[in-house]
Amino acid sequence: MLSALDRRHTIAPPGYSRWLIPPAALAVHLCIGQVYATSVYKNSLIAHFDSGQTAIGVIFSIAIVMLGLSAAVAGTWVEANGPRKAMFVSACFWAAGFGVGALGIATSQLWLLYLGYGVLGGIGLGIGYISPVSTLIKWFPDRPGLATGLAIMGFGGGAMVASPLSRQLLSLFDPAYDPSNSGSTASGSALVWLFVTLGVGYFVIMMFGVFNVRVPAPDWRPAGFDPAKVAARPMVTTANVSAANAVRTRSFWLLWVVLFCNVTAGIGILEQASPMIQDFFRDGGASSVSVAAAGGFVGLLSLFNMAGRFVWSSTSDVIGRKPIYVVYLGVGLVLYLVLALVGQTAPALFVLLACVILSFYGGGFATAPAYLRDLFGTFEVGAIHGRLLTAWSAAGVAGPLIVNAFLDAQGEPGTLTAAAYRPALFTMVGVLAVGLVANLLIRPVPRRFHEPASGRDEMTHGQPVTAERSGS
């Protein structure tokens, strides 16, 4: 039965439309994107385990760390075994993470939640994240930014589904829990059933992606596609670089710094999104923003996170990867500064600033694989992408740690105000400035790192082009 997951059984037949692949990718990314909705039940976990924000925030950080590490370690395996087997393994780890996490909540053992949702779930995140991305890049060599946007926008939109779903499930499993009451927290049993329900449901949805994904035949290319036109653009290589050689280049590590800075600045705020908007508009101990409205804000951020991944990465196909990162980091720097100084003056202004910032955050993720393709070719782009995601791992620790450490020093949850967030926001301004400088320093990869030509066509992954097919 497992042999049906092998790459040889997933090669698309002649005439197969590449537009059937994005739904399979979205089925996986929408599920694993649930990791962005943890702030909805964060306070309930704090109450259940009687712990601080940092201790619970570590769960999210572990998951992101394991995402990057598993993507880096398994990247070459994913390329060799194909997306179907990789997505199946991802679904198993992701569902198991929820199961072990539920056991940890039921027994009040926080370390089991770390092991389950953090470690096992994080492995599922990493493998599930890179396999649809590398597959879609191969299906869309003419529009890599569009391709990565299609794949990764689902990850950003996962919380848009998971946030309201989690609130409704918690209220179903615990009638005493009131989503509209900022002081209400769900019981431990409700959290257990939430994790069990999400684990089972997500596994079933991810199986849709597993059995519908395909890889292009070695001789396939889109109708009318001319590789020379793509290669003629600035910062786009005509050669290939292996994953082993890519990590020896200065450009790889500069891009690592760029992604680290962009993610650090966004992820710390995203992890704190629901309490943050309530705290920014707190007066005399009471917030003018309800818990339900804060949950809606998380969903709105997810929408912009998702839209930014598609819109901005598609825009990079027109203006280039380097210029689009100048927008993400340079304009984002200014927006963070404005948010820190005047974000509390009006809810509409706060929401607008946060939404644009999160669109840049999502766009940075979606554009990174296309940036890698431009610099290093398509030969082992999935494996290189996996190694780059270690920047996400590091940022997954740094971002929430910076924010939570500042907030823990300022006071108890439910009593904080906008002033408590300013030190963290000013820190993020500096982080974005470092990323902006790193992006400006990126240059094409020197020839000494290129793979020997040996007749390999860079756009077809080592196979000669023998025919042009439709299905574009």
SULTA-V558006 format. One record per backbone hydrogen bond with DSSP energy under -0.5 kcal/mol. CO is the residue of the C=O (numbers start at 0). NH is the residue of the N-H. Records with the same first field share a line. If there is no record, write none. Layout:
CO=NH, NH
This chain:
0=3
1=4
2=5
4=84
5=8
6=9
9=214
12=15
16=19
17=20, 21
19=23
20=23, 24
21=25
22=26
23=27
24=28
25=29
26=30
27=31
28=32
30=33
31=34
32=35
33=36
34=37
36=39
37=40
40=44
41=45
42=46
43=47
44=48
45=49, 50
51=55
52=56
53=57
55=58, 59
56=60
57=61
58=62
59=63
60=64
61=65
62=66
63=67
64=68
65=69
66=70
67=71
68=72
69=73
70=74
73=77
74=78
75=79
76=80
77=81
81=85
82=86
83=87
84=88
85=89
86=90
87=91
88=92
89=93
90=94
91=95
92=96
93=97
94=98
95=99
96=100
97=101
98=102
99=103
100=104
101=105
102=106
103=108
104=107
107=109
108=111, 112
109=113
110=114
111=115
112=116, 117
113=118
114=119
115=120
117=121
118=122
119=123
120=124
121=125
122=126
123=127
124=128
125=129
126=130
127=131
128=132
129=133
130=134
131=135
132=136
133=137
134=138
135=139
139=142
142=146
143=147
144=148
145=149
146=150
147=151
148=152
151=155
152=156
153=157
154=157
156=159, 160
157=160, 161
158=162
160=164
161=165
162=166
163=167
164=168
165=169
166=170
167=171
168=172
169=173
173=176
176=178
177=180
179=181
180=183
186=190
187=191
188=192
189=193
190=194
191=195
192=196
193=197
194=198
195=199
196=200
197=201
198=202
199=203
200=204
201=205
202=206
203=207
204=207, 208
205=209
206=210
207=211
208=211, 212
214=11
216=219
218=466
220=468
221=224
224=226
225=228, 229
226=230
227=231
229=232
232=235
234=236
239=450
240=379
241=245
242=246
244=247
245=248
248=252
249=253
250=254
251=255
252=256
253=257
254=258
255=259
256=260
257=261
258=262
259=263
260=264
261=265
262=266
263=267
265=269
266=270
267=271
268=271
269=272
271=275
272=276
273=277
274=278
275=279
276=280
277=280
278=281, 417
280=287
282=285
285=282
287=289
289=293
290=294
291=295
292=296
293=297
294=298
295=299
296=300
297=301
298=302
299=303
300=304
301=305
302=306
303=307
304=308
305=309
306=310
307=311, 312
309=313
310=314
311=315
312=316
313=316
314=317, 318
315=319
319=323
320=324
321=325
322=326
323=327
324=328
325=329, 330
326=330, 331
328=332
329=333
330=334
331=335
332=336
333=337
334=338
335=339
336=340
337=341, 342
338=342
341=344
342=345
345=349
346=350
347=351
348=352
349=353
350=354
351=355
352=356
353=357
354=358
355=359
356=360
357=361
358=362
359=363
360=364
361=365
362=366
363=367
364=368
365=369
366=370
367=371
368=372
369=373
370=374
371=375
372=376
373=236
375=240
377=380
379=383
380=384
381=385
382=386
383=387
384=388
386=389
387=390
388=392
389=393
390=394
391=395
392=396
393=396, 397
394=398
396=400
397=401
398=402
399=403
400=404
401=405
402=406
403=407
404=408
405=409
406=409, 410
411=414
416=419
417=420, 421
418=421, 422
420=424
421=425
422=426
423=427
424=428
425=429
426=430
427=431
428=432
429=433
430=434
431=435
432=436
433=437
434=438
435=439
436=440
437=440
438=441
445=448
446=449
452=455
455=457
456=459, 461
457=377, 460
459=462
463=465
470=17
